[in-house]
Amino acid sequence: MTGVAAIDLGAESGRVTHARFDGRRIEIDVVNRFANRTIDVAGRPRWDIEALWSDIRSGLLELGTRAEVASVGVDSWGVDYGLLRAGDGALAPGSRLPQVERAAAGGRRPRAGMHAADDPLRRTGRPGTGDRSPRPELSALGDRLSRAEITALGDRLTPAEMSALSDRLTRAEMSALGERLARGEMSALGERLTPAEMSVLGERLGRGEVLVEAPPTYRDPLRHTAFEAAMREWGPDLFYRATGAQVHEINGVYSLIHDVRVRPELLDRAERLLMIPDLFHHRLSGSLVTEYTAATTSGLFDIARGTWATALAERVGIPAHLFPEVVPAGTDVGPLLLDSPTAGLGRTRVTAPAAHDTASAIVAIPDLDSSTMFISSGTWSLAGVLLDRPVISAAAQRANLTNEGSYAGGVRVLRDIAGLWLLQECRRQWIAEGTEIGYAELAELAGREQPLRACVDVDSGEFLASGDMPARIRAACARNGMPVPETIGQVTRVVVDSLALAYRRTVRDIEAVTGTTIKAVAVVGGGVANRVLQQATASATGRPVTCWAAEGTALGNAAVQLASLGELAGPGEISRVVEASSPPTRYEPIDTAAWEEAAHRHDSR
Ligand SMILES: C[C@H](O)[C@H](O)[C@@H](O)C(=O)CO
């Protein structure tokens, strides 16, 4: 039995899960579930990274008291990033890691996060001596010494010894040694290390890379204003053609452009940009890389060439040196470096899964091919197809279909649909008004209502921000001359029907833009629990719907980690295992004529 920790962070909530693989199926247990709240910083909503970190840390430590954890990896929502600055600027930005390409090419498990040509400190005895043999007596040393003794040893060790020990030291002990280094107490050490080795050691010693500020959120009204300004100044084509990414106000690139213009000192202080999941890989292992699927959601990554869109960045004033090395999903980014780890975390590796949550979610759909439209159903509904190449065209741009990277190659051509956010916000309002109600009850109430009485365009920008969603839905219905939903059940029914019609439009647009024929729909994620929505989806699209795991993102995250550990042989075997791990639920289209008519009525408005 192999166990890994799959950490899945959504816009509304996060969870540390324990995934146990018995050779046939993966069992997912939620260790802790926590809310993901934004904090107000100078009047702007920002992600509370410290709160998330503390929840992640306590979940992991708790899991380590009762299970052996072979690996841990984080996935999260896309588009958002954090800016890091080094303690005293010793980072060597931009130098790439040939062994990652070599490992990826040879299918071997890559090892990343180090900037020197090879991890000289990990294996060599004495730098520059050509002696590359490991020194067993040193790691044995690490095993024998107590923590206090290790700290005391700090200034007597050679670089190779330092590296052997660095795997065993907690972050606090690393920084203690780092301070010594900074005080020049160990200058002798400096003389023995090459600059690349010093930078590696600096990284491992956790030179206090800190977030320049709490990351901005995609619902920040200021990103909307920055988007409009960028569209006025450069127009959509510049961004779309350079990246193949949807031209959407949620993309992180627009907050960066705003900061370049309005707060240049912020960019001057920043050394590295990391996407949200990689901010946590950094906390867990000190790594300073970004995983590919996460990078492709930034609005700054050229999916066609597989590199950062540096020409676009320079054109809009974003310093290209911020861009980190990009590694494939499944990359080992280093040993877990938690302070006082619990027993089961002593040998844990940190592995970058398909770190964009949607990319992990579709790993949990068995045998996904281009004739099936996937829907990753959570705060957002990401509806699209998996193709072997990006689709970058005027038609795709008009339909605002984006291209995002996938695990083991392939491209997700999809649309961001506002999703269950509308229902989350309605529920938040009803609870604030004193009605405690759960999602299951909301679905049940909607199921009792007459379908298709009214619907709204869930993708119109009016529903992006938070605040009294039921009133905004009623206002939109009134504005469009539709019956205004009064009760909680009626409002929920409008959300359900409107989402199902949005999925129908997306089937039609994807077929038109990509030339594929969609024969079925596969849904994964928390939304599978809403049976009324899944039945409406089948009827609105006129296709059979198969629902897979509610915790599909965590399942996909874990499967990629297990493949990286050599427990699974890759996409084919992953399909077999996720199929065995989550029995599907199927829905067949009914009353399709009514949905056809409603769609025409709605689209003709
Ligand atoms: C803004 C959304 O979070 C993002 O576009 C989407 O891809 C996602 O990550 C949903 O979880």
The ligand as an SDF file (V2000), in Angstrom:
LIG
                    3D

 11 10  0  0  0  0  0  0  0  0999 V2000
  -10.2990   31.7100  -12.5080 C   0  0  0  0  0  0  0  0  0  0  0  0
  -10.4330   30.2330  -12.4890 C   0  0  0  0  0  0  0  0  0  0  0  0
  -10.0510   29.7900  -11.2660 O   0  0  0  0  0  0  0  0  0  0  0  0
   -9.5840   29.5680  -13.5060 C   0  0  0  0  0  0  0  0  0  0  0  0
   -9.6830   30.1920  -14.7390 O   0  0  0  0  0  0  0  0  0  0  0  0
   -9.9700   28.1420  -13.6780 C   0  0  0  0  0  0  0  0  0  0  0  0
   -9.1940   27.5860  -14.6690 O   0  0  0  0  0  0  0  0  0  0  0  0
   -9.7560   27.3990  -12.4600 C   0  0  0  0  0  0  0  0  0  0  0  0
   -8.6600   27.2880  -12.0680 O   0  0  0  0  0  0  0  0  0  0  0  0
  -10.9050   26.8200  -11.7860 C   0  0  0  0  0  0  0  0  0  0  0  0
  -10.5780   26.2150  -10.6190 O   0  0  0  0  0  0  0  0  0  0  0  0
  1  2  1  0
  2  3  1  0
  2  4  1  0
  4  5  1  0
  4  6  1  0
  6  7  1  0
  6  8  1  0
  8  9  2  0
  8 10  1  0
 10 11  1  0
M  END
$$$$
